[in-house]
Structures are given as structure tokens and as C-alpha cells.
Amino acid sequence: MIGLDTNILVRLLVEDDPVQTRRAKHFIERCCTPESPAFINCVVLAEFVWVLGSIYHFGRAEIAGAIETLLSGRDRVVEYHDDVLYAVAEYKSGNIGFTDAMIARINGARGCEATATFDRKAAKLKGFVRVS
């Protein structure tokens, strides 16, 4: 198994650099199979969402679709797959950012009563408590 960085995922989706896109596709075809899948961790996913929204101006639906595509491939493993699936559903609802949804879900699934935050917006969400 080999981990994939955000820039590989972005090249595969956005295809804005023809040379890097070709290299990324070739690498995936050669090195990532159902028997030896690529690994995508949660930090990469958080960065992926940020890059798509901030740099490429993708909307929520496009970003959610991109994550769902990552979750459905047999040639890759996404860390905390079920938690990511839940976070995508929350993100698609439009009431929470993807990263906040992931934080709340992962912490809750690991036994945390809540996640302490100074973020007023996040503190209004299920799974968070505001520190004041």
C-alpha cells in the first residue's frame, strides 16, 4: 500500500497541469490496485476539500461528489471510511464545513462527549462545545 498526497488527487480531478496529470494517472494505473490499494488519510482529505474550494472554487456539491468518488474506488482505501461518509452527508446538508464534520464525527466515534472549540459557528453544531 502507498499513500497519496493531496496534489496527486487534485491533479487527477482538476487536470490543470497536463504533465503532472499524465504522471499521476500513470502512477495510479501502475501502482494502485484492489490487491494493493492506495491509502488516503484524513489530513489529505481535509486539505483536498480546502484546495478545491479555496483555489479552484468548487461548490459543495462538486466537492462532496469528488469525496464520494474517492470513497467508492476499489483501488484505494480512505482512512475512517464510514466517518468520512457521514461527514460528507453532513457537509452536503450545508450546515457544517467538511473538516468540522470530520472532527466532530471522529472524536465522537472515539468516545469524546464533545469537542471543545473557540469557534462560535462550530460551537452551535452537534458534537461541539464552546470554550468561553
C-alpha positions in Angstrom: 0.0 0.0 0.0 1.2 3.5 -0.8 -0.3 6.8 0.5 -1.4 9.5 -1.9 -0.8 13.2 -1.2 -3.4 15.9 -1.9 -1.6 17.2 -5.0 -2.0 13.7 -6.7 -5.7 13.7 -6.0 -6.1 17.3 -7.3 -4.2 16.6 -10.5 -6.4 13.6 -11.2 -9.6 15.6 -10.6 -8.8 19.0 -12.0 -6.3 18.1 -14.7 -4.9 21.6 -14.8 -1.3 20.5 -15.4 -1.1 18.1 -18.3 2.3 16.7 -17.4 1.5 16.1 -13.8 -2.0 14.8 -14.6 -0.5 12.2 -17.0 2.1 11.2 -14.4 -0.5 10.8 -11.7 -2.8 8.7 -13.9 0.1 6.5 -14.9 1.2 6.1 -11.3 -2.3 5.1 -10.2 -2.8 2.7 -13.1 0.6 1.1 -12.4 0.7 1.1 -8.6 -2.8 1.1 -7.2 -5.0 -2.0 -7.5 -7.7 -3.7 -5.4 -4.9 -6.1 -4.2 -2.6 -3.2 -3.3 -4.7 -0.1 -2.9 -3.6 3.5 -2.4 -4.2 5.0 1.1 -5.9 8.4 1.5 -5.7 9.8 5.1 -8.0 12.3 6.7 -5.4 15.1 6.6 -5.2 14.7 2.9 -9.0 14.8 2.6 -9.2 18.0 4.6 -6.5 19.6 2.5 -8.2 18.3 -0.7 -11.5 20.0 0.3 -9.7 23.2 1.2 -7.8 23.3 -2.2 -10.9 22.5 -4.2 -13.0 25.2 -2.5 -10.4 27.9 -2.0 -8.1 27.5 -5.0 -10.4 26.0 -7.7 -13.7 27.5 -6.4 -15.6 24.2 -6.4 -19.0 24.3 -4.8 -20.2 22.0 -2.0 -21.9 19.6 -4.4 -18.8 19.2 -6.6 -16.6 18.7 -3.5 -18.9 16.2 -2.0 -19.1 14.3 -5.3 -15.3 14.2 -5.5 -15.0 12.7 -2.0 -17.8 10.2 -2.7 -15.8 9.1 -5.8 -12.7 8.6 -3.7 -14.8 6.5 -1.2 -16.2 4.3 -3.9 -13.0 3.2 -5.7 -11.7 -0.4 -5.2 -8.1 0.7 -5.8 -7.9 3.0 -2.7 -8.6 2.9 1.0 -9.8 6.0 2.7 -9.0 6.3 6.4 -12.1 6.3 8.6 -14.2 5.4 5.6 -17.5 5.3 7.5 -16.8 8.5 9.4 -15.9 10.3 6.1 -19.1 9.0 4.6 -21.1 10.5 7.5 -19.1 13.8 7.3 -19.8 14.1 3.5 -23.6 13.7 4.2 -23.4 16.4 6.9 -21.3 18.7 4.6 -23.8 18.2 1.8 -26.6 19.5 4.1 -24.9 22.9 4.0 -24.9 23.5 7.8 -21.3 22.5 8.5 -17.8 22.6 6.9 -16.3 19.2 5.9 -13.4 19.5 8.3 -15.7 20.4 11.3 -17.9 17.4 10.4 -14.9 15.1 10.3 -13.6 16.4 13.7 -17.0 16.0 15.4 -17.6 12.6 13.9 -14.1 11.1 14.6 -14.0 12.5 18.1 -17.5 11.3 18.9 -16.8 7.8 17.4 -13.7 7.6 19.7 -15.7 8.3 22.8 -15.5 12.1 23.2 -18.5 13.7 24.8 -17.9 16.8 22.7 -15.1 18.7 21.0 -14.0 22.0 22.7 -13.7 25.0 20.5 -13.4 28.7 20.4 -15.2 28.7 17.0 -18.6 30.3 17.6 -20.1 28.8 14.5 -18.8 25.3 15.2 -19.9 25.5 18.8 -23.5 25.6 17.6 -23.1 22.2 16.0 -23.8 18.8 17.4 -20.6 17.4 18.9 -19.0 20.7 19.8 -18.9 22.8 23.0 -17.7 26.4 23.1 -15.0 27.4 25.5 -15.6 30.9 26.9 
